[in-house]
């Protein structure tokens, strides 16, 4: 397990230190790949391979025998040093879809817009994420949770849901056909 009070910037695997990417923007990109949003056609193995290449700049030189340990390190790093526990039920948030709401909450918690910082360690970003108090993001997640559990929404929540349905409902990743159509349209524009 990683030390809770430190901010790891390297992975030590079988006695060898490997550089890792730790800026929150890099990690959000890794999560986008792992979640299947970057390329919905990739299977889980392909998504993990891309994630490992993104996380470890020297992945190409890393011996295959340590890939399982390197994957475990990445998993623990994503969970800020904790072993990730399985979550029951559908997700309540999506890093990509909820980005504007998350950025507003984190910036309020940090007292500045963290997107302007040249670097912010993933664990520091998660600490700020955990400090998000009341606000739009908390409201959206609370409504999603109630809907998921079949709980009755308060009148104000129902009104919020009706007026912000696109923000509240999580969208599925784009299909291969949707991505192909998007690429075709972009090609026409250029």
N, CA and C atoms as a LAMMPS dump frame, in Angstrom:
ITEM: TIMESTEP
0
ITEM: NUMBER OF ATOMS
570
ITEM: BOX BOUNDS ff ff ff
-5.0000000000000000e+02 5.0000000000000000e+02
-5.0000000000000000e+02 5.0000000000000000e+02
-5.0000000000000000e+02 5.0000000000000000e+02
ITEM: ATOMS id mol type element x y z
1 1 1 N 0.846 -1.186 0
2 1 2 C 0 0 0
3 1 3 C 0.889 1.246 0
4 2 1 N 0.398 2.277 -0.637
5 2 2 C 1.136 3.532 -0.724
6 2 3 C 0.949 4.329 0.566
7 3 1 N 1.903 5.182 0.86
8 3 2 C 1.831 5.999 2.076
9 3 3 C 0.77 7.074 1.914
10 4 1 N -0.062 7.214 2.96
11 4 2 C -1.191 8.143 2.896
12 4 3 C -0.765 9.605 2.887
13 5 1 N 0.337 9.962 3.545
14 5 2 C 0.733 11.362 3.645
15 5 3 C 1.699 11.801 2.565
16 6 1 N 2.097 10.875 1.723
17 6 2 C 2.987 11.235 0.616
18 6 3 C 2.206 11.349 -0.681
19 7 1 N 2.856 11.93 -1.662
20 7 2 C 2.288 12.007 -3
21 7 3 C 3.228 11.257 -3.934
22 8 1 N 2.929 10.007 -4.234
23 8 2 C 3.854 9.218 -5.055
24 8 3 C 4.025 9.797 -6.45
25 9 1 N 5.272 9.818 -6.882
26 9 2 C 5.596 10.311 -8.215
27 9 3 C 6.325 9.248 -9.03
28 10 1 N 6.575 8.102 -8.394
29 10 2 C 7.212 6.963 -9.053
30 10 3 C 6.58 5.689 -8.523
31 11 1 N 6.71 4.634 -9.302
32 11 2 C 6.281 3.306 -8.865
33 11 3 C 7.522 2.454 -8.707
34 12 1 N 7.65 1.807 -7.573
35 12 2 C 8.759 0.869 -7.395
36 12 3 C 8.206 -0.533 -7.585
37 13 1 N 8.652 -1.186 -8.658
38 13 2 C 8.167 -2.507 -9.025
39 13 3 C 9.356 -3.444 -9.151
40 14 1 N 9.39 -4.455 -8.313
41 14 2 C 10.497 -5.42 -8.293
42 14 3 C 11.847 -4.73 -8.174
43 15 1 N 11.912 -3.714 -7.317
44 15 2 C 13.157 -3.021 -7.042
45 15 3 C 13.567 -1.979 -8.065
46 16 1 N 12.774 -1.783 -9.088
47 16 2 C 13.079 -0.793 -10.12
48 16 3 C 12.05 0.334 -10.024
49 17 1 N 12.546 1.565 -10.097
50 17 2 C 11.643 2.721 -10.053
51 17 3 C 11.246 3.125 -11.462
52 18 1 N 9.952 3.335 -11.62
53 18 2 C 9.403 3.76 -12.913
54 18 3 C 8.681 5.086 -12.719
55 19 1 N 8.904 5.992 -13.661
56 19 2 C 8.182 7.262 -13.641
57 19 3 C 6.707 6.984 -13.907
58 20 1 N 5.87 7.814 -13.322
59 20 2 C 4.429 7.716 -13.565
60 20 3 C 3.884 9.119 -13.831
61 21 1 N 2.783 9.185 -14.505
62 21 2 C 2.12 10.475 -14.724
63 21 3 C 1.141 10.672 -13.58
64 22 1 N 1.238 11.812 -12.906
65 22 2 C 0.453 12.023 -11.699
66 22 3 C -0.472 13.229 -11.755
67 23 1 N -0.369 14.052 -12.806
68 23 2 C -1.238 15.22 -12.887
69 23 3 C -2.681 14.755 -13.087
70 24 1 N -3.613 15.431 -12.442
71 24 2 C -5.012 15.003 -12.494
72 24 3 C -5.556 14.948 -13.926
73 25 1 N -5.087 15.814 -14.816
74 25 2 C -5.563 15.798 -16.204
75 25 3 C -5.153 14.506 -16.901
76 26 1 N -3.929 14.045 -16.627
77 26 2 C -3.468 12.774 -17.186
78 26 3 C -4.308 11.616 -16.661
79 27 1 N -4.607 11.655 -15.368
80 27 2 C -5.376 10.563 -14.756
81 27 3 C -6.813 10.571 -15.263
82 28 1 N -7.393 11.733 -15.448
83 28 2 C -8.749 11.787 -16.002
84 28 3 C -8.784 11.214 -17.414
85 29 1 N -7.714 11.417 -18.171
86 29 2 C -7.631 10.819 -19.511
87 29 3 C -7.53 9.299 -19.404
88 30 1 N -6.752 8.816 -18.445
89 30 2 C -6.648 7.373 -18.22
90 30 3 C -8.015 6.811 -17.853
91 31 1 N -8.745 7.492 -16.976
92 31 2 C -10.083 7.034 -16.585
93 31 3 C -11.037 7.039 -17.775
94 32 1 N -10.868 7.993 -18.663
95 32 2 C -11.701 8.037 -19.876
96 32 3 C -11.467 6.782 -20.719
97 33 1 N -10.209 6.374 -20.834
98 33 2 C -9.897 5.151 -21.582
99 33 3 C -10.408 3.918 -20.854
100 34 1 N -10.171 3.848 -19.553
101 34 2 C -10.619 2.679 -18.793
102 34 3 C -12.138 2.544 -18.812
103 35 1 N -12.835 3.666 -18.834
104 35 2 C -14.292 3.639 -18.849
105 35 3 C -14.896 3.357 -20.213
106 36 1 N -14.069 3.263 -21.239
107 36 2 C -14.556 2.951 -22.573
108 36 3 C -15.051 4.141 -23.365
109 37 1 N -14.896 5.344 -22.839
110 37 2 C -15.393 6.524 -23.556
111 37 3 C -14.455 6.936 -24.702
112 38 1 N -13.175 6.669 -24.57
113 38 2 C -12.229 7.087 -25.603
114 38 3 C -12.373 6.242 -26.867
115 39 1 N -12.581 4.942 -26.703
116 39 2 C -12.749 4.033 -27.835
117 39 3 C -13.661 2.894 -27.401
118 40 1 N -14.974 3.028 -27.624
119 40 2 C -15.925 2.017 -27.164
120 40 3 C -15.7 0.632 -27.761
121 41 1 N -14.967 0.543 -28.868
122 41 2 C -14.747 -0.761 -29.499
123 41 3 C -13.66 -1.579 -28.815
124 42 1 N -12.82 -0.937 -28.007
125 42 2 C -11.749 -1.663 -27.316
126 42 3 C -12.326 -2.534 -26.208
127 43 1 N -11.812 -3.744 -26.096
128 43 2 C -12.232 -4.589 -24.991
129 43 3 C -11.477 -4.176 -23.731
130 44 1 N -11.801 -4.79 -22.598
131 44 2 C -11.202 -4.411 -21.321
132 44 3 C -9.682 -4.535 -21.359
133 45 1 N -9.165 -5.593 -21.96
134 45 2 C -7.717 -5.77 -22.042
135 45 3 C -7.052 -4.649 -22.828
136 46 1 N -7.651 -4.253 -23.921
137 46 2 C -7.122 -3.158 -24.719
138 46 3 C -7.16 -1.836 -23.981
139 47 1 N -8.252 -1.609 -23.244
140 47 2 C -8.368 -0.368 -22.469
141 47 3 C -7.292 -0.314 -21.38
142 48 1 N -7.045 -1.442 -20.712
143 48 2 C -6.014 -1.464 -19.677
144 48 3 C -4.629 -1.267 -20.282
145 49 1 N -4.398 -1.837 -21.448
146 49 2 C -3.102 -1.66 -22.102
147 49 3 C -2.854 -0.18 -22.401
148 50 1 N -3.85 0.499 -22.958
149 50 2 C -3.708 1.925 -23.25
150 50 3 C -3.494 2.7 -21.946
151 51 1 N -4.252 2.367 -20.913
152 51 2 C -4.112 3.052 -19.622
153 51 3 C -2.698 2.896 -19.075
154 52 1 N -2.138 1.701 -19.195
155 52 2 C -0.78 1.467 -18.705
156 52 3 C 0.238 2.275 -19.517
157 53 1 N 0.044 2.345 -20.82
158 53 2 C 0.955 3.131 -21.663
159 53 3 C 0.876 4.614 -21.312
160 54 1 N -0.318 5.081 -20.968
161 54 2 C -0.478 6.484 -20.595
162 54 3 C 0.106 6.774 -19.208
163 55 1 N -0.046 5.842 -18.286
164 55 2 C 0.389 6.058 -16.908
165 55 3 C 1.902 5.938 -16.753
166 56 1 N 2.489 4.946 -17.393
167 56 2 C 3.928 4.696 -17.297
168 56 3 C 4.611 5.163 -18.579
169 57 1 N 5.319 6.29 -18.56
170 57 2 C 6.009 6.744 -19.776
171 57 3 C 6.984 5.705 -20.336
172 58 1 N 7.53 4.859 -19.461
173 58 2 C 8.511 3.849 -19.886
174 58 3 C 7.88 2.467 -20.028
175 59 1 N 6.581 2.404 -20.231
176 59 2 C 5.888 1.112 -20.258
177 59 3 C 6.446 0.175 -21.318
178 60 1 N 6.832 0.688 -22.467
179 60 2 C 7.348 -0.149 -23.551
180 60 3 C 8.595 -0.924 -23.124
181 61 1 N 9.376 -0.358 -22.188
182 61 2 C 10.598 -1.018 -21.73
183 61 3 C 10.362 -1.884 -20.489
184 62 1 N 9.175 -1.867 -19.963
185 62 2 C 8.866 -2.604 -18.735
186 62 3 C 8.711 -4.1 -19.045
187 63 1 N 9.383 -4.978 -18.275
188 63 2 C 9.235 -6.417 -18.513
189 63 3 C 7.787 -6.872 -18.289
190 64 1 N 7.306 -7.736 -19.165
191 64 2 C 5.92 -8.203 -19.079
192 64 3 C 5.623 -8.9 -17.754
193 65 1 N 6.623 -9.486 -17.14
194 65 2 C 6.393 -10.209 -15.88
195 65 3 C 5.872 -9.285 -14.783
196 66 1 N 6.187 -8.01 -14.859
197 66 2 C 5.735 -7.112 -13.793
198 66 3 C 4.465 -6.35 -14.164
199 67 1 N 3.905 -6.615 -15.326
200 67 2 C 2.671 -5.935 -15.712
201 67 3 C 1.546 -6.132 -14.687
202 68 1 N 1.367 -7.35 -14.145
203 68 2 C 0.295 -7.49 -13.138
204 68 3 C 0.521 -6.582 -11.92
205 69 1 N 1.748 -6.496 -11.444
206 69 2 C 2.048 -5.626 -10.307
207 69 3 C 1.907 -4.152 -10.71
208 70 1 N 2.291 -3.824 -11.929
209 70 2 C 2.147 -2.45 -12.417
210 70 3 C 0.67 -2.072 -12.524
211 71 1 N -0.162 -3.024 -12.926
212 71 2 C -1.604 -2.79 -12.999
213 71 3 C -2.175 -2.58 -11.604
214 72 1 N -1.724 -3.387 -10.653
215 72 2 C -2.166 -3.24 -9.262
216 72 3 C -1.76 -1.872 -8.704
217 73 1 N -0.543 -1.44 -9.027
218 73 2 C -0.08 -0.13 -8.572
219 73 3 C -0.969 0.97 -9.155
220 74 1 N -1.271 0.883 -10.447
221 74 2 C -2.137 1.882 -11.076
222 74 3 C -3.506 1.896 -10.4
223 75 1 N -4.063 0.742 -10.132
224 75 2 C -5.376 0.656 -9.48
225 75 3 C -5.348 1.326 -8.114
226 76 1 N -4.318 1.041 -7.322
227 76 2 C -4.192 1.673 -6.006
228 76 3 C -3.962 3.173 -6.143
229 77 1 N -3.191 3.582 -7.129
230 77 2 C -2.936 5.004 -7.335
231 77 3 C -4.236 5.73 -7.665
232 78 1 N -5.039 5.147 -8.544
233 78 2 C -6.314 5.766 -8.907
234 78 3 C -7.208 5.948 -7.679
235 79 1 N -7.115 5.02 -6.731
236 79 2 C -7.926 5.072 -5.511
237 79 3 C -7.203 5.788 -4.37
238 80 1 N -6.187 6.57 -4.698
239 80 2 C -5.424 7.357 -3.72
240 80 3 C -4.807 6.5 -2.618
241 81 1 N -4.263 5.363 -3.006
242 81 2 C -3.533 4.53 -2.057
243 81 3 C -4.358 3.491 -1.343
244 82 1 N -5.624 3.428 -1.63
245 82 2 C -6.498 2.446 -0.996
246 82 3 C -6.825 1.358 -1.999
247 83 1 N -7.05 0.202 -1.503
248 83 2 C -7.507 -0.857 -2.399
249 83 3 C -8.947 -0.535 -2.757
250 84 1 N -9.209 -0.451 -4.05
251 84 2 C -10.545 -0.064 -4.512
252 84 3 C -11.543 -1.174 -4.175
253 85 1 N -12.627 -0.8 -3.512
254 85 2 C -13.682 -1.746 -3.181
255 85 3 C -14.711 -1.755 -4.311
256 86 1 N -15.284 -2.911 -4.542
257 86 2 C -16.314 -3.014 -5.57
258 86 3 C -17.531 -2.195 -5.168
259 87 1 N -18.061 -1.472 -6.13
260 87 2 C -19.241 -0.658 -5.861
261 87 3 C -20.467 -1.355 -6.418
262 88 1 N -21.519 -1.32 -5.643
263 88 2 C -22.757 -1.946 -6.069
264 88 3 C -23.621 -0.938 -6.812
265 89 1 N -24.303 -1.408 -7.835
266 89 2 C -25.225 -0.558 -8.57
267 89 3 C -24.545 0.254 -9.643
268 90 1 N -25.361 0.966 -10.403
269 90 2 C -24.816 1.797 -11.484
270 90 3 C -24.056 2.991 -10.924
271 91 1 N -23.19 3.58 -11.738
272 91 2 C -22.414 4.729 -11.256
273 91 3 C -23.315 5.935 -10.992
274 92 1 N -22.872 6.78 -10.083
275 92 2 C -23.608 7.993 -9.759
276 92 3 C -22.99 9.225 -10.413
277 93 1 N -21.806 9.061 -10.98
278 93 2 C -21.139 10.198 -11.619
279 93 3 C -20.304 9.719 -12.784
280 94 1 N -19.951 10.657 -13.625
281 94 2 C -19.092 10.394 -14.768
282 94 3 C -18.126 11.568 -14.863
283 95 1 N -16.833 11.283 -14.792
284 95 2 C -15.82 12.349 -14.787
285 95 3 C -15.938 13.255 -16.002
286 96 1 N -16.288 12.692 -17.16
287 96 2 C -16.371 13.499 -18.383
288 96 3 C -17.661 14.314 -18.421
289 97 1 N -18.782 13.63 -18.262
290 97 2 C -20.064 14.313 -18.349
291 97 3 C -20.229 15.369 -17.258
292 98 1 N -19.76 15.06 -16.063
293 98 2 C -19.931 15.959 -14.922
294 98 3 C -18.788 16.954 -14.759
295 99 1 N -17.876 17.006 -15.721
296 99 2 C -16.689 17.861 -15.595
297 99 3 C -16.999 19.304 -15.202
298 100 1 N -17.953 19.978 -15.833
299 100 2 C -18.201 21.378 -15.431
300 100 3 C -18.666 21.503 -13.973
301 101 1 N -19.505 20.575 -13.533
302 101 2 C -19.99 20.617 -12.147
303 101 3 C -18.875 20.288 -11.162
304 102 1 N -18.061 19.299 -11.506
305 102 2 C -16.942 18.907 -10.642
306 102 3 C -15.927 20.038 -10.566
307 103 1 N -15.603 20.629 -11.717
308 103 2 C -14.62 21.721 -11.732
309 103 3 C -15.092 22.883 -10.87
310 104 1 N -16.368 23.212 -10.924
311 104 2 C -16.898 24.307 -10.102
312 104 3 C -16.779 23.98 -8.616
313 105 1 N -17.128 22.759 -8.239
314 105 2 C -17.042 22.366 -6.837
315 105 3 C -15.615 22.305 -6.322
316 106 1 N -14.723 21.754 -7.123
317 106 2 C -13.314 21.659 -6.719
318 106 3 C -12.695 23.045 -6.638
319 107 1 N -13.005 23.892 -7.588
320 107 2 C -12.459 25.246 -7.562
321 107 3 C -12.947 26.011 -6.335
322 108 1 N -14.205 25.804 -5.972
323 108 2 C -14.723 26.448 -4.759
324 108 3 C -13.986 25.907 -3.524
325 109 1 N -13.783 24.586 -3.48
326 109 2 C -13.076 23.986 -2.347
327 109 3 C -11.633 24.466 -2.268
328 110 1 N -10.99 24.673 -3.434
329 110 2 C -9.586 25.095 -3.478
330 110 3 C -9.42 26.6 -3.32
331 111 1 N -10.486 27.34 -3.542
332 111 2 C -10.382 28.796 -3.481
333 111 3 C -9.773 29.4 -4.734
334 112 1 N -9.664 28.607 -5.777
335 112 2 C -9.149 29.074 -7.073
336 112 3 C -9.542 28.062 -8.133
337 113 1 N -9.458 28.485 -9.373
338 113 2 C -9.768 27.576 -10.471
339 113 3 C -8.565 26.663 -10.687
340 114 1 N -8.702 25.401 -10.302
341 114 2 C -7.567 24.475 -10.387
342 114 3 C -7.188 24.15 -11.828
343 115 1 N -8.085 24.42 -12.762
344 115 2 C -7.763 24.144 -14.168
345 115 3 C -6.664 25.046 -14.685
346 116 1 N -6.42 26.165 -14.005
347 116 2 C -5.362 27.083 -14.434
348 116 3 C -3.998 26.712 -13.869
349 117 1 N -3.97 25.796 -12.928
350 117 2 C -2.695 25.374 -12.339
351 117 3 C -1.903 24.555 -13.346
352 118 1 N -0.601 24.767 -13.428
353 118 2 C 0.195 23.98 -14.372
354 118 3 C 0.298 22.506 -13.96
355 119 1 N 0.133 22.233 -12.661
356 119 2 C 0.24 20.855 -12.186
357 119 3 C -0.56 20.714 -10.896
358 120 1 N -1.278 19.622 -10.772
359 120 2 C -1.966 19.271 -9.529
360 120 3 C -1.974 17.757 -9.437
361 121 1 N -1.342 17.221 -8.398
362 121 2 C -1.261 15.774 -8.207
363 121 3 C -2.669 15.195 -8.079
364 122 1 N -2.855 14.012 -8.633
365 122 2 C -4.156 13.337 -8.608
366 122 3 C -4.702 13.212 -7.19
367 123 1 N -3.86 12.859 -6.231
368 123 2 C -4.35 12.687 -4.865
369 123 3 C -4.798 14.016 -4.265
370 124 1 N -4.124 15.104 -4.601
371 124 2 C -4.557 16.427 -4.145
372 124 3 C -5.886 16.791 -4.792
373 125 1 N -6.027 16.456 -6.06
374 125 2 C -7.281 16.678 -6.769
375 125 3 C -8.409 15.911 -6.086
376 126 1 N -8.154 14.631 -5.737
377 126 2 C -9.181 13.823 -5.067
378 126 3 C -9.528 14.377 -3.687
379 127 1 N -8.537 14.912 -2.98
380 127 2 C -8.813 15.524 -1.683
381 127 3 C -9.751 16.716 -1.85
382 128 1 N -9.516 17.517 -2.865
383 128 2 C -10.404 18.637 -3.155
384 128 3 C -11.783 18.139 -3.6
385 129 1 N -11.801 17.072 -4.364
386 129 2 C -13.07 16.472 -4.797
387 129 3 C -13.883 16.035 -3.577
388 130 1 N -13.21 15.413 -2.615
389 130 2 C -13.895 14.977 -1.393
390 130 3 C -14.404 16.154 -0.572
391 131 1 N -13.808 17.329 -0.771
392 131 2 C -14.207 18.515 -0.006
393 131 3 C -15.354 19.287 -0.658
394 132 1 N -15.829 18.794 -1.804
395 132 2 C -16.961 19.474 -2.444
396 132 3 C -18.154 19.37 -1.501
397 133 1 N -18.678 20.508 -1.147
398 133 2 C -19.837 20.527 -0.258
399 133 3 C -21.109 20.628 -1.07
400 134 1 N -21.988 21.449 -0.586
401 134 2 C -23.253 21.641 -1.278
402 134 3 C -23.023 22.408 -2.566
403 135 1 N -23.829 22.119 -3.545
404 135 2 C -23.722 22.787 -4.832
405 135 3 C -24.394 21.937 -5.891
406 136 1 N -24.234 22.349 -7.123
407 136 2 C -24.898 21.665 -8.234
408 136 3 C -24.486 20.202 -8.351
409 137 1 N -23.187 19.921 -8.207
410 137 2 C -22.726 18.541 -8.344
411 137 3 C -23.344 17.658 -7.266
412 138 1 N -23.347 18.129 -6.022
413 138 2 C -23.937 17.355 -4.923
414 138 3 C -25.428 17.137 -5.159
415 139 1 N -26.099 18.129 -5.68
416 139 2 C -27.532 18.011 -5.971
417 139 3 C -27.774 16.957 -7.042
418 140 1 N -27.006 17.018 -8.11
419 140 2 C -27.16 16.062 -9.211
420 140 3 C -26.906 14.637 -8.722
421 141 1 N -25.852 14.43 -7.961
422 141 2 C -25.528 13.087 -7.471
423 141 3 C -26.605 12.59 -6.514
424 142 1 N -27.111 13.458 -5.651
425 142 2 C -28.168 13.062 -4.716
426 142 3 C -29.432 12.643 -5.464
427 143 1 N -29.795 13.377 -6.509
428 143 2 C -30.976 13.019 -7.297
429 143 3 C -30.746 11.698 -8.031
430 144 1 N -29.552 11.523 -8.603
431 144 2 C -29.236 10.248 -9.271
432 144 3 C -29.356 9.088 -8.291
433 145 1 N -28.855 9.293 -7.07
434 145 2 C -28.901 8.234 -6.063
435 145 3 C -30.345 7.893 -5.701
436 146 1 N -31.169 8.897 -5.503
437 146 2 C -32.573 8.642 -5.189
438 146 3 C -33.271 7.911 -6.333
439 147 1 N -33.012 8.336 -7.556
440 147 2 C -33.624 7.677 -8.711
441 147 3 C -33.158 6.23 -8.811
442 148 1 N -31.882 5.999 -8.588
443 148 2 C -31.329 4.638 -8.664
444 148 3 C -31.964 3.727 -7.629
445 149 1 N -32.207 4.27 -6.427
446 149 2 C -32.776 3.458 -5.35
447 149 3 C -34.305 3.477 -5.326
448 150 1 N -34.924 4.176 -6.3
449 150 2 C -36.379 4.213 -6.368
450 150 3 C -37.019 5.052 -5.271
451 151 1 N -36.271 6.005 -4.738
452 151 2 C -36.794 6.88 -3.675
453 151 3 C -37.574 8.029 -4.288
454 152 1 N -38.521 8.535 -3.544
455 152 2 C -39.336 9.656 -3.996
456 152 3 C -38.523 10.944 -3.92
457 153 1 N -38.6 11.743 -4.987
458 153 2 C -37.912 13.03 -5.013
459 153 3 C -38.781 14.083 -4.329
460 154 1 N -38.118 14.979 -3.598
461 154 2 C -38.815 16.133 -3.031
462 154 3 C -39.291 17.005 -4.195
463 155 1 N -40.257 17.864 -3.933
464 155 2 C -40.788 18.715 -5.003
465 155 3 C -39.692 19.534 -5.676
466 156 1 N -38.786 20.115 -4.899
467 156 2 C -37.731 20.939 -5.481
468 156 3 C -36.77 20.082 -6.299
469 157 1 N -36.534 18.82 -5.847
470 157 2 C -35.658 17.916 -6.595
471 157 3 C -36.311 17.524 -7.919
472 158 1 N -37.601 17.27 -7.878
473 158 2 C -38.33 16.925 -9.09
474 158 3 C -38.289 18.08 -10.083
475 159 1 N -38.461 19.295 -9.582
476 159 2 C -38.378 20.477 -10.434
477 159 3 C -36.97 20.61 -11.019
478 160 1 N -35.938 20.404 -10.191
479 160 2 C -34.552 20.471 -10.664
480 160 3 C -34.321 19.401 -11.735
481 161 1 N -34.806 18.204 -11.474
482 161 2 C -34.649 17.106 -12.429
483 161 3 C -35.304 17.447 -13.764
484 162 1 N -36.488 17.985 -13.73
485 162 2 C -37.199 18.336 -14.967
486 162 3 C -36.457 19.412 -15.755
487 163 1 N -35.895 20.384 -15.064
488 163 2 C -35.233 21.498 -15.763
489 163 3 C -33.771 21.213 -16.104
490 164 1 N -33.194 20.203 -15.472
491 164 2 C -31.778 19.869 -15.714
492 164 3 C -31.611 18.388 -16.045
493 165 1 N -32.573 17.833 -16.754
494 165 2 C -32.571 16.396 -17.048
495 165 3 C -31.278 15.946 -17.74
496 166 1 N -30.784 16.742 -18.668
497 166 2 C -29.566 16.362 -19.399
498 166 3 C -28.36 16.26 -18.466
499 167 1 N -28.308 17.113 -17.451
500 167 2 C -27.199 17.059 -16.493
501 167 3 C -27.371 15.891 -15.524
502 168 1 N -28.602 15.562 -15.172
503 168 2 C -28.854 14.525 -14.174
504 168 3 C -28.695 13.123 -14.755
505 169 1 N -29.206 12.891 -15.939
506 169 2 C -29.156 11.549 -16.518
507 169 3 C -27.783 11.272 -17.112
508 170 1 N -27.183 10.168 -16.689
509 170 2 C -25.88 9.776 -17.226
510 170 3 C -26.072 9.196 -18.622
511 171 1 N -25.229 9.644 -19.538
512 171 2 C -25.287 9.157 -20.905
513 171 3 C -24.332 7.978 -21.067
514 172 1 N -24.731 7.049 -21.882
515 172 2 C -23.861 5.915 -22.204
516 172 3 C -22.776 6.387 -23.163
517 173 1 N -21.612 5.72 -23.157
518 173 2 C -20.575 6.083 -24.132
519 173 3 C -21.119 5.964 -25.557
520 174 1 N -20.599 6.78 -26.436
521 174 2 C -21.036 6.755 -27.83
522 174 3 C -20.718 5.401 -28.457
523 175 1 N -21.619 4.94 -29.303
524 175 2 C -21.404 3.669 -29.988
525 175 3 C -20.396 3.868 -31.117
526 176 1 N -19.958 2.756 -31.673
527 176 2 C -19.009 2.813 -32.783
528 176 3 C -19.624 3.546 -33.975
529 177 1 N -20.926 3.331 -34.209
530 177 2 C -21.596 4.004 -35.332
531 177 3 C -21.646 5.511 -35.1
532 178 1 N -21.943 5.921 -33.865
533 178 2 C -21.994 7.349 -33.547
534 178 3 C -20.619 7.99 -33.713
535 179 1 N -19.58 7.279 -33.27
536 179 2 C -18.216 7.797 -33.433
537 179 3 C -17.832 7.904 -34.908
538 180 1 N -18.222 6.906 -35.698
539 180 2 C -17.919 6.928 -37.133
540 180 3 C -18.628 8.105 -37.804
541 181 1 N -19.885 8.334 -37.439
542 181 2 C -20.636 9.455 -38.015
543 181 3 C -20.012 10.783 -37.606
544 182 1 N -19.577 10.881 -36.367
545 182 2 C -18.929 12.109 -35.899
546 182 3 C -17.642 12.359 -36.692
547 183 1 N -16.849 11.319 -36.911
548 183 2 C -15.61 11.468 -37.669
549 183 3 C -15.9 11.85 -39.127
550 184 1 N -16.958 11.273 -39.701
551 184 2 C -17.335 11.608 -41.073
552 184 3 C -17.716 13.08 -41.17
553 185 1 N -18.502 13.574 -40.194
554 185 2 C -18.917 14.974 -40.205
555 185 3 C -17.731 15.914 -39.994
556 186 1 N -16.821 15.553 -39.102
557 186 2 C -15.632 16.365 -38.894
558 186 3 C -14.779 16.434 -40.156
559 187 1 N -14.685 15.328 -40.867
560 187 2 C -13.906 15.298 -42.109
561 187 3 C -14.536 16.219 -43.156
562 188 1 N -15.859 16.255 -43.209
563 188 2 C -16.547 17.152 -44.146
564 188 3 C -16.28 18.614 -43.823
565 189 1 N -16.186 18.93 -42.552
566 189 2 C -15.952 20.304 -42.137
567 189 3 C -14.543 20.777 -42.458
568 190 1 N -13.617 19.863 -42.59
569 190 2 C -12.242 20.252 -42.866
570 190 3 C -12.034 20.154 -44.336
